Amino acid sequence: VNVISHAFAGAPEASAEVQLELDDAFVRLRFSDAGPPFDPLQEAPLPDLELPTEERPIGGLGVLLCRRLADRIEYRREAGHNVLLFEKRRASGA
């Protein structure tokens, strides 16, 4: 949703790619888009969870959730694309 809303401002010709890799040890997600450079790990403000819900601005919870759930999260710019990588260790025996 963030890529469509912000990187391309709803442009109909815009595209993004999502890849999922699953092995015995990890689940890895890779999100890629050709929008303007934007590192959500550095540039997206974290929400103030101390504020009452009705006083918080909309947004920021997705990045926060990803930070808390992923074992590793990384942004990089590759060949004119934003690339966001998430890695989560699988439970033993999964």
All heavy atoms as an XYZ file, in Angstrom:
729
protein
N       0.835     -1.184      0.000
C       0.000      0.000      0.000
C       0.881      1.249      0.000
O       0.602      2.204     -0.709
C      -0.965     -0.012      1.207
C      -1.659      1.315      1.352
C      -1.964     -1.131      1.076
N       1.943      1.253      0.808
C       2.808      2.428      0.854
C       3.451      2.715     -0.495
O       3.556      3.864     -0.894
C       3.893      2.260      1.915
C       3.357      2.412      3.314
O       2.256      2.905      3.514
N       4.129      1.975      4.283
N       3.881      1.682     -1.197
C       4.516      1.881     -2.499
C       3.521      2.517     -3.463
O       3.829      3.495     -4.142
C       5.053      0.550     -3.070
C       5.478      0.704     -4.514
C       6.213      0.053     -2.226
N       2.312      1.998     -3.518
C       1.309      2.528     -4.436
C       0.913      3.948     -4.045
O       0.794      4.832     -4.886
C       0.078      1.596     -4.476
C       0.478      0.280     -5.121
C      -1.079      2.240     -5.220
C      -0.529     -0.826     -4.952
N       0.739      4.183     -2.768
C       0.302      5.497     -2.300
C       1.379      6.564     -2.397
O       1.098      7.710     -2.721
C      -0.154      5.412     -0.848
O      -1.240      4.550     -0.721
N       2.623      6.197     -2.101
C       3.675      7.204     -1.989
C       4.672      7.177     -3.138
O       4.977      8.221     -3.717
C       4.417      7.051     -0.666
C       3.515      7.187      0.520
N       2.919      8.367      0.860
C       3.082      6.271      1.420
C       2.161      8.179      1.937
N       2.256      6.918      2.293
N       5.186      6.028     -3.489
C       6.237      5.957     -4.507
C       5.713      6.321     -5.888
O       6.394      6.981     -6.660
C       6.859      4.565     -4.536
N       4.497      5.917     -6.197
C       3.970      6.141     -7.534
C       2.744      7.033     -7.561
O       2.209      7.305     -8.620
C       3.623      4.806     -8.183
C       4.813      3.913     -8.366
C       4.900      2.717     -7.690
C       5.851      4.265     -9.201
C       5.997      1.886     -7.847
C       6.948      3.448     -9.370
C       7.017      2.255     -8.687
N       2.271      7.455     -6.402
C       1.086      8.317     -6.311
C      -0.068      7.771     -7.146
O      -0.770      8.513     -7.808
C       1.446      9.737     -6.700
N      -0.238      6.448     -7.128
C      -1.367      5.831     -7.823
C      -1.223      5.750     -9.330
O      -2.203      5.511    -10.029
N      -0.014      5.947     -9.878
C       0.181      5.879    -11.331
C      -0.189      4.493    -11.843
O       0.286      3.489    -11.320
C       1.635      6.196    -11.675
N      -1.058      4.406    -12.870
C      -1.526      3.097    -13.351
C      -0.428      2.232    -13.964
O      -0.532      1.017    -13.970
C      -2.597      3.446    -14.382
C      -2.341      4.858    -14.757
C      -1.656      5.512    -13.593
N       0.644      2.842    -14.480
C       1.718      2.056    -15.101
C       2.768      1.592    -14.099
O       3.705      0.900    -14.453
C       2.388      2.864    -16.227
C       3.223      4.034    -15.750
C       2.426      5.283    -15.364
O       1.196      5.316    -15.537
O       3.048      6.221    -14.864
N       2.629      1.967    -12.861
C       3.603      1.619    -11.832
C       3.528      0.130    -11.504
O       2.487     -0.497    -11.623
C       3.345      2.440    -10.575
N       4.665     -0.404    -11.092
C       4.671     -1.808    -10.683
C       5.646     -1.992     -9.522
O       6.558     -1.203     -9.317
C       5.069     -2.713    -11.843
O       6.405     -2.469    -12.222
N       5.397     -3.028     -8.791
C       6.263     -3.419     -7.686
C       6.382     -4.937     -7.740
O       5.554     -5.608     -8.352
C       5.682     -2.963     -6.360
N       7.400     -5.441     -7.099
C       7.632     -6.889     -7.107
C       7.774     -7.370     -5.675
O       8.402     -6.712     -4.848
C       8.916     -7.174     -7.881
C       9.234     -8.632     -8.018
C      10.480     -8.842     -8.862
O      10.415     -8.668    -10.087
O      11.528     -9.171     -8.262
N       7.166     -8.500     -5.398
C       7.285     -9.142     -4.094
C       7.784    -10.558     -4.334
O       7.219    -11.289     -5.152
C       5.936     -9.193     -3.345
C       6.095     -9.891     -2.004
C       5.356     -7.798     -3.168
N       8.842    -10.938     -3.642
C       9.377    -12.293     -3.739
C       9.351    -12.925     -2.361
O       9.647    -12.264     -1.361
C      10.809    -12.281     -4.259
C      10.935    -11.799     -5.673
C      12.395    -11.728     -6.106
O      13.278    -11.408     -5.314
N      12.642    -12.015     -7.363
N       9.009    -14.188     -2.325
C       8.990    -14.955     -1.080
C       9.927    -16.129     -1.243
O       9.874    -16.848     -2.238
C       7.572    -15.453     -0.791
C       7.421    -16.447      0.363
C       7.735    -15.782      1.690
C       6.014    -17.019      0.368
N      10.809    -16.309     -0.264
C      11.720    -17.454     -0.255
C      11.528    -18.165      1.078
O      11.498    -17.538      2.136
C      13.162    -16.972     -0.387
C      14.171    -18.098     -0.344
C      15.604    -17.575     -0.340
O      15.852    -16.447     -0.772
O      16.472    -18.331      0.132
N      11.393    -19.441      1.001
C      11.178    -20.252      2.194
C      12.159    -21.408      2.166
O      12.253    -22.133      1.180
C       9.732    -20.774      2.181
C       9.281    -21.651      3.333
C       9.285    -20.872      4.639
C       7.880    -22.179      3.044
N      12.928    -21.560      3.231
C      13.791    -22.730      3.357
C      13.622    -23.288      4.764
O      12.753    -22.837      5.507
C      15.254    -22.418      2.994
C      15.915    -21.392      3.900
O      15.542    -21.296      5.089
O      16.832    -20.694      3.427
N      14.417    -24.246      5.127
C      14.253    -24.885      6.435
C      14.478    -23.930      7.597
O      13.908    -24.106      8.669
C      15.202    -26.085      6.573
C      14.808    -27.241      5.667
O      13.641    -27.294      5.232
O      15.679    -28.090      5.396
N      15.306    -22.917      7.403
C      15.672    -22.035      8.503
C      14.953    -20.686      8.500
O      14.707    -20.120      9.560
C      17.179    -21.797      8.495
N      14.615    -20.157      7.307
C      14.117    -18.784      7.224
C      12.940    -18.627      6.270
O      12.796    -19.375      5.302
C      15.220    -17.835      6.724
C      16.347    -17.659      7.686
C      17.514    -18.402      7.552
C      16.247    -16.755      8.732
C      18.564    -18.232      8.443
C      17.286    -16.577      9.624
C      18.445    -17.314      9.478
N      12.171    -17.590      6.537
C      11.215    -17.028      5.584
C      11.800    -15.677      5.208
O      12.151    -14.884      6.088
C       9.811    -16.835      6.204
C       8.884    -16.132      5.241
C       9.244    -18.160      6.662
N      11.950    -15.416      3.895
C      12.503    -14.140      3.438
C      11.518    -13.497      2.466
O      11.017    -14.157      1.557
C      13.834    -14.357      2.744
C      14.921    -14.848      3.667
C      16.252    -15.041      2.945
N      17.224    -15.635      3.836
C      17.424    -16.950      3.958
N      16.744    -17.803      3.228
N      18.328    -17.400      4.799
N      11.265    -12.219      2.665
C      10.432    -11.429      1.772
C      11.279    -10.316      1.191
O      12.058     -9.673      1.911
C       9.255    -10.805      2.519
C       8.132    -11.738      2.905
C       7.180    -11.047      3.879
C       7.375    -12.181      1.672
N      11.121    -10.083     -0.103
C      11.856     -9.013     -0.786
C      10.839     -8.179     -1.552
O      10.121     -8.696     -2.395
C      12.873     -9.596     -1.744
C      13.698     -8.568     -2.497
C      14.639     -9.268     -3.485
N      15.567     -8.372     -4.096
C      15.315     -7.682     -5.212
N      14.163     -7.811     -5.836
N      16.232     -6.863     -5.704
N      10.753     -6.893     -1.208
C       9.869     -5.950     -1.882
C      10.735     -5.021     -2.710
O      11.731     -4.491     -2.213
C       9.075     -5.126     -0.868
C       8.164     -5.944     -0.009
C       8.610     -6.466      1.187
C       6.863     -6.199     -0.408
C       7.779     -7.231      1.992
C       6.013     -6.958      0.390
C       6.476     -7.475      1.586
N      10.345     -4.787     -3.968
C      11.124     -3.932     -4.855
C      10.187     -3.027     -5.648
O       9.132     -3.461     -6.099
C      11.949     -4.808     -5.800
O      12.637     -4.033     -6.744
N      10.597     -1.762     -5.813
C       9.840     -0.831     -6.650
C      10.805      0.166     -7.266
O      11.907      0.361     -6.771
C       8.759     -0.102     -5.836
C       9.340      0.865     -4.825
O       9.760      1.973     -5.242
O       9.383      0.538     -3.628
N      10.383      0.793     -8.368
C      11.229      1.752     -9.081
C      10.859      3.191     -8.740
O      11.140      4.103     -9.507
C      11.127      1.510    -10.588
N      10.256      3.402     -7.596
C       9.901      4.755     -7.165
C      11.134      5.540     -6.754
O      12.254      5.023     -6.765
N      10.931      6.784     -6.363
C      12.057      7.598     -5.880
C      12.714      6.936     -4.675
O      12.047      6.212     -3.921
C      11.393      8.917     -5.465
C      10.062      8.928     -6.130
C       9.661      7.493     -6.322
N      14.010      7.153     -4.465
C      14.681      6.554     -3.308
C      13.960      6.915     -2.008
O      13.629      8.069     -1.774
C      16.076      7.184     -3.330
C      16.283      7.600     -4.743
C      14.926      7.984     -5.259
N      13.697      5.899     -1.203
C      13.065      6.113      0.098
C      13.394      4.938      0.990
O      13.024      3.805      0.697
C      11.543      6.254     -0.033
C      10.878      6.506      1.296
C      10.961      7.750      1.896
C      10.207      5.499      1.960
C      10.369      7.987      3.139
C       9.606      5.714      3.194
C       9.688      6.967      3.782
N      14.097      5.211      2.075
C      14.447      4.183      3.056
C      13.480      4.308      4.233
O      13.648      5.171      5.085
C      15.888      4.377      3.531
C      16.319      3.363      4.573
O      15.468      2.579      5.051
O      17.504      3.373      4.926
N      12.468      3.446      4.311
C      11.494      3.562      5.397
C      12.108      3.312      6.773
O      11.576      3.779      7.771
C      10.443      2.506      5.055
C      11.163      1.521      4.204
C      12.179      2.316      3.440
N      13.223      2.619      6.823
C      13.859      2.341      8.110
C      14.517      3.587      8.688
O      14.690      3.693      9.900
C      14.887      1.222      7.957
C      14.338     -0.080      7.380
C      15.456     -1.092      7.208
C      13.220     -0.630      8.238
N      14.875      4.535      7.824
C      15.509      5.774      8.280
C      14.572      6.977      8.177
O      14.663      7.898      8.974
C      16.762      6.055      7.444
C      17.840      5.014      7.581
C      18.382      4.916      8.991
O      18.606      5.926      9.647
N      18.566      3.703      9.472
N      13.688      6.949      7.182
C      12.915      8.145      6.863
C      11.472      8.125      7.367
O      10.871      9.182      7.511
C      12.923      8.369      5.355
C      14.330      8.597      4.811
C      14.372      8.736      3.315
O      13.626      9.584      2.785
O      15.136      7.991      2.675
N      10.914      6.959      7.599
C       9.534      6.887      8.081
C       9.519      7.129      9.583
O      10.221      6.450     10.330
C       8.922      5.522      7.752
N       8.734      8.093     10.047
C       8.697      8.352     11.483
C       8.026      7.202     12.234
O       7.065      6.604     11.746
C       7.871      9.634     11.601
C       7.058      9.673     10.361
C       7.849      8.959      9.296
N       8.559      6.884     13.396
C       7.935      5.869     14.237
C       6.774      6.512     14.998
O       6.881      7.654     15.446
C       8.949      5.276     15.210
C      10.044      4.435     14.568
C      11.057      4.003     15.616
C       9.452      3.221     13.876
N       5.674      5.791     15.128
C       4.528      6.368     15.825
C       4.793      6.505     17.323
O       5.547      5.732     17.903
C       3.413      5.358     15.563
C       4.107      4.072     15.314
C       5.415      4.432     14.665
N       4.168      7.490     17.923
C       4.245      7.691     19.368
C       3.140      6.853     19.999
O       1.972      7.243     19.998
C       4.073      9.169     19.711
C       4.177      9.443     21.202
O       4.239      8.474     22.011
O       4.184     10.625     21.579
N       3.493      5.688     20.508
C       2.511      4.765     21.064
C       2.002      5.213     22.432
O       1.071      4.608     22.970
C       3.093      3.359     21.140
C       3.515      2.766     19.798
C       4.091      1.375     19.994
C       2.372      2.734     18.812
N       2.601      6.258     22.976
C       2.132      6.796     24.249
C       0.895      7.676     24.074
O       0.137      7.880     25.013
C       3.248      7.605     24.923
C       4.491      6.794     25.250
C       4.222      5.645     26.202
O       3.506      5.847     27.196
O       4.737      4.537     25.947
N       0.705      8.179     22.866
C      -0.478      9.006     22.601
C      -1.730      8.137     22.553
O      -1.670      6.994     22.090
C      -0.344      9.711     21.247
C       0.586     10.894     21.147
C       0.678     11.376     19.704
C       0.108     12.024     22.043
N      -2.855      8.667     22.976
C      -4.106      7.925     22.804
C      -4.349      7.684     21.304
O      -3.971      8.510     20.468
C      -5.170      8.863     23.381
C      -4.426      9.809     24.257
C      -3.049      9.924     23.680
N      -4.957      6.586     20.979
C      -5.186      6.197     19.585
C      -5.818      7.314     18.777
O      -5.403      7.591     17.651
C      -6.060      4.932     19.523
O      -5.442      3.916     20.302
C      -6.223      4.441     18.104
N      -6.817      7.970     19.320
C      -7.523      9.012     18.570
C      -6.666     10.259     18.318
O      -6.994     11.069     17.456
C      -8.836      9.401     19.261
C      -8.690      9.938     20.665
C      -8.607      8.868     21.753
O      -8.660      7.657     21.453
O      -8.476      9.257     22.923
N      -5.547     10.390     19.004
C      -4.662     11.538     18.804
C      -3.476     11.229     17.896
O      -2.743     12.137     17.500
C      -4.137     12.042     20.151
C      -5.209     12.646     21.028
C      -4.658     13.134     22.357
O      -3.448     13.448     22.437
O      -5.453     13.191     23.314
N      -3.278      9.974     17.550
C      -2.141      9.600     16.708
C      -2.454      9.881     15.241
O      -3.553      9.610     14.771
C      -1.850      8.111     16.827
C      -1.207      7.727     18.105
C      -0.814      6.265     18.067
N      -1.124      5.693     19.366
C      -1.396      4.435     19.583
N      -1.409      3.565     18.596
N      -1.658      4.012     20.794
N      -1.462     10.370     14.491
C      -1.667     10.504     13.045
C      -1.730      9.121     12.398
O      -1.207      8.142     12.937
C      -0.438     11.276     12.577
C       0.579     11.086     13.643
C      -0.161     10.830     14.926
N      -2.374      9.057     11.271
C      -2.476      7.801     10.532
C      -1.102      7.464      9.970
O      -0.399      8.323      9.454
C      -3.515      7.909      9.408
C      -4.898      8.100     10.024
C      -3.476      6.688      8.501
C      -5.990      8.381      9.030
N      -0.740      6.188     10.043
C       0.496      5.726      9.424
C       1.574      5.372     10.430
O       1.496      5.706     11.611
N       2.570      4.648      9.921
C       3.731      4.299     10.729
C       3.657      2.957     11.422
O       4.673      2.414     11.837
N       2.468      2.406     11.561
C       2.359      1.146     12.294
C       2.891     -0.047     11.501
O       3.404     -0.994     12.085
C       0.906      0.906     12.724
C       0.378      1.904     13.754
C      -1.098      1.652     14.014
C       1.168      1.837     15.037
N       2.790      0.002     10.191
C       3.297     -1.102      9.372
C       4.800     -1.265      9.498
O       5.310     -2.368      9.677
N       5.517     -0.154      9.425
C       6.975     -0.200      9.576
C       7.334     -0.678     10.978
O       8.224     -1.514     11.155
C       7.602      1.177      9.273
C       9.082      1.189      9.602
C       7.391      1.544      7.811
N       6.626     -0.174     11.974
C       6.873     -0.595     13.352
C       6.634     -2.095     13.512
O       7.452     -2.809     14.110
C       5.978      0.183     14.315
C       6.110     -0.184     15.792
C       7.489      0.173     16.318
C       5.023      0.500     16.601
N       5.541     -2.594     12.976
C       5.225     -4.013     13.059
C       6.315     -4.851     12.386
O       6.767     -5.855     12.948
C       3.863     -4.290     12.414
C       3.371     -5.719     12.439
C       3.112     -6.180     13.866
C       2.107     -5.852     11.610
N       6.748     -4.435     11.221
C       7.809     -5.169     10.522
C       9.101     -5.178     11.322
O       9.773     -6.210     11.418
C       8.052     -4.558      9.146
S       6.697     -4.829      7.999
N       9.450     -4.053     11.910
C      10.668     -3.988     12.735
C      10.593     -4.957     13.907
O      11.574     -5.591     14.272
C      10.867     -2.586     13.282
C      11.337     -1.567     12.296
C      11.363     -0.203     12.994
N      11.777      0.860     12.133
C      13.029      1.292     12.024
N      13.981      0.729     12.714
N      13.322      2.280     11.216
N       9.427     -5.040     14.515
C       9.285     -5.884     15.705
C       9.188     -7.366     15.378
O       9.597     -8.197     16.193
C       8.075     -5.436     16.512
C       8.328     -4.082     17.163
C       7.305     -3.752     18.178
N       7.642     -2.501     18.856
C       6.833     -1.902     19.695
N       5.658     -2.410     19.974
N       7.207     -0.779     20.266
N       8.650     -7.715     14.232
C       8.460     -9.124     13.899
C       9.642     -9.745     13.165
O       9.901    -10.934     13.306
C       7.195     -9.310     13.053
C       5.876     -9.021     13.766
C       4.715     -9.168     12.788
C       5.695     -9.934     14.956
N      10.350     -8.960     12.391
C      11.462     -9.503     11.603
C      12.691     -9.728     12.474
O      12.952     -8.979     13.409
C      11.810     -8.557     10.460
N      13.441    -10.766     12.157
C      14.730    -10.979     12.801
C      15.796    -10.103     12.152
O      16.766     -9.723     12.789
C      15.138    -12.447     12.708
C      14.238    -13.333     13.552
O      13.964    -12.975     14.712
O      13.775    -14.370     13.044
N      15.579     -9.808     10.884
C      16.488     -8.914     10.159
C      15.661     -8.163      9.134
O      14.801     -8.739      8.476
C      17.583     -9.710      9.449
C      18.613     -8.832      8.762
C      19.777     -9.659      8.214
N      19.406    -10.444      7.059
C      19.597    -10.032      5.788
N      20.135     -8.877      5.528
N      19.250    -10.811      4.794
N      15.895     -6.863      9.027
C      15.229     -6.040      8.029
C      16.272     -5.100      7.459
O      17.119     -4.584      8.193
C      14.015     -5.298      8.638
C      13.248     -4.523      7.591
C      14.436     -4.431      9.786
C      11.911     -3.994      8.083
N      16.245     -4.925      6.155
C      17.307     -4.160      5.492
C      16.737     -3.438      4.284
O      15.915     -3.982      3.559
C      18.379     -5.157      5.052
C      19.476     -4.626      4.200
C      20.398     -5.756      3.743
O      20.737     -6.633      4.556
O      20.768     -5.743      2.559
N      17.173     -2.219      4.078
C      16.838     -1.452      2.882
C      18.105     -1.234      2.086
O      19.185     -1.029      2.647
C      16.247     -0.080      3.245
C      16.170      0.843      2.047
C      15.092      0.797      1.181
C      17.202      1.737      1.765
C      15.037      1.618      0.066
C      17.153      2.567      0.654
C      16.069      2.506     -0.196
O      16.011      3.308     -1.303
N      17.968     -1.249      0.765
C      19.068     -0.847     -0.100
C      18.495     -0.346     -1.424
O      17.352     -0.636     -1.761
C      20.083     -1.965     -0.308
C      19.552     -3.227     -0.912
C      20.684     -4.268     -1.007
N      20.183     -5.529     -1.477
C      20.293     -6.668     -0.831
N      20.920     -6.719      0.328
N      19.813     -7.770     -1.328
N      19.292      0.408     -2.122
C      18.917      0.914     -3.440
C      19.737      0.132     -4.441
O      20.969      0.109     -4.377
C      19.230      2.417     -3.503
C      18.773      3.098     -4.747
C      17.311      3.429     -4.723
N      16.959      4.143     -5.956
C      15.749      4.354     -6.366
N      14.723      3.946     -5.647
N      15.519      4.992     -7.486
N      19.064     -0.557     -5.375
C      19.744     -1.395     -6.366
C      19.221     -1.061     -7.755
O      18.010     -1.185     -8.008
C      19.446     -2.883     -6.123
C      20.071     -3.492     -4.926
C      19.722     -4.976     -4.787
O      18.904     -5.506     -5.559
O      20.259     -5.595     -3.853
N      20.107     -0.656     -8.645
C      19.759     -0.432    -10.050
C      18.488      0.404    -10.204
O      17.596      0.062    -10.968
C      19.633     -1.767    -10.782
N      18.406      1.502     -9.445
C      17.256      2.388     -9.551
C      15.994      1.902     -8.864
O      14.911      2.424     -9.109
N      16.119      0.899     -8.002
C      14.967      0.345     -7.289
C      15.169      0.409     -5.774
O      16.279      0.209     -5.289
C      14.741     -1.126     -7.681
C      14.211     -1.300     -9.055
N      14.999     -1.170    -10.173
C      12.970     -1.589     -9.489
C      14.259     -1.379    -11.244
N      13.018     -1.627    -10.859
N      14.083      0.678     -5.076
C      14.060      0.505     -3.624
C      13.890     -0.978     -3.357
O      13.022     -1.619     -3.961
C      12.866      1.248     -3.007
C      12.966      2.732     -3.175
O      13.932      3.345     -2.740
N      11.979      3.331     -3.832
N      14.702     -1.531     -2.497
C      14.599     -2.947     -2.147
C      14.543     -3.047     -0.627
O      15.425     -2.548      0.072
C      15.795     -3.761     -2.689
C      15.697     -5.215     -2.264
C      15.882     -3.637     -4.206
N      13.486     -3.674     -0.132
C      13.307     -3.870      1.299
C      13.272     -5.370      1.556
O      12.478     -6.092      0.953
C      12.011     -3.208      1.758
C      11.837     -2.999      3.252
C      12.967     -2.165      3.844
C      10.496     -2.339      3.536
N      14.156     -5.842      2.423
C      14.287     -7.268      2.718
C      13.893     -7.537      4.164
O      14.332     -6.831      5.071
C      15.734     -7.717      2.521
C      16.345     -7.446      1.153
C      17.847     -7.584      1.195
C      15.748     -8.378      0.129
N      13.083     -8.557      4.348
C      12.685     -9.009      5.681
C      13.113    -10.455      5.818
O      12.923    -11.252      4.891
C      11.165     -8.978      5.857
C      10.565     -7.624      5.758
C      10.122     -7.131      4.548
C      10.429     -6.837      6.886
C       9.557     -5.881      4.454
C       9.858     -5.584      6.803
C       9.417     -5.102      5.577
N      13.623    -10.797      6.965
C      14.015    -12.183      7.220
C      13.501    -12.578      8.597
O      13.687    -11.864      9.576
C      15.530    -12.308      7.161
C      16.020    -13.724      7.265
C      17.515    -13.812      7.065
O      18.257    -13.534      8.015
O      17.933    -14.144      5.935
N      12.850    -13.721      8.654
C      12.306    -14.250      9.905
C      12.742    -15.697     10.043
O      12.536    -16.507      9.144
C      10.774    -14.148      9.901
C      10.118    -14.688     11.145
C      10.390    -13.805     12.331
C       9.688    -14.322     13.577
N      10.109    -13.612     14.765
N      13.383    -16.001     11.157
C      13.811    -17.386     11.429
C      12.576    -18.240     11.680
O      11.666    -17.834     12.408
C      14.741    -17.424     12.627
C      15.263    -18.827     12.943
C      16.318    -18.811     14.028
N      17.500    -18.055     13.653
C      18.472    -18.520     12.873
N      18.376    -19.721     12.348
N      19.518    -17.785     12.596
N      12.549    -19.401     11.079
C      11.443    -20.326     11.285
C      11.635    -21.076     12.588
O      12.752    -21.330     13.017
C      11.358    -21.324     10.134
C      11.032    -20.648      8.818
C      10.897    -21.631      7.707
N       9.663    -22.385      7.952
C       9.336    -23.474      7.264
N      10.129    -23.932      6.315
N       8.211    -24.101      7.513
N      10.532    -21.447     13.205
C      10.590    -22.244     14.426
C      11.173    -23.612     14.082
O      10.966    -24.133     12.989
C       9.204    -22.386     15.024
N      11.908    -24.201     14.973
C      12.473    -25.541     14.761
C      11.368    -26.527     14.441
O      10.313    -26.523     15.066
C      13.228    -26.015     16.001
O      14.295    -25.145     16.278
N      11.621    -27.345     13.457
C      10.656    -28.378     13.088
C       9.523    -27.870     12.219
O       8.575    -28.582     11.955
N       9.600    -26.617     11.747
C       8.523    -26.046     10.915
C       8.536    -26.606      9.528
O       9.493    -27.075      9.016
C       8.654    -24.540     10.873
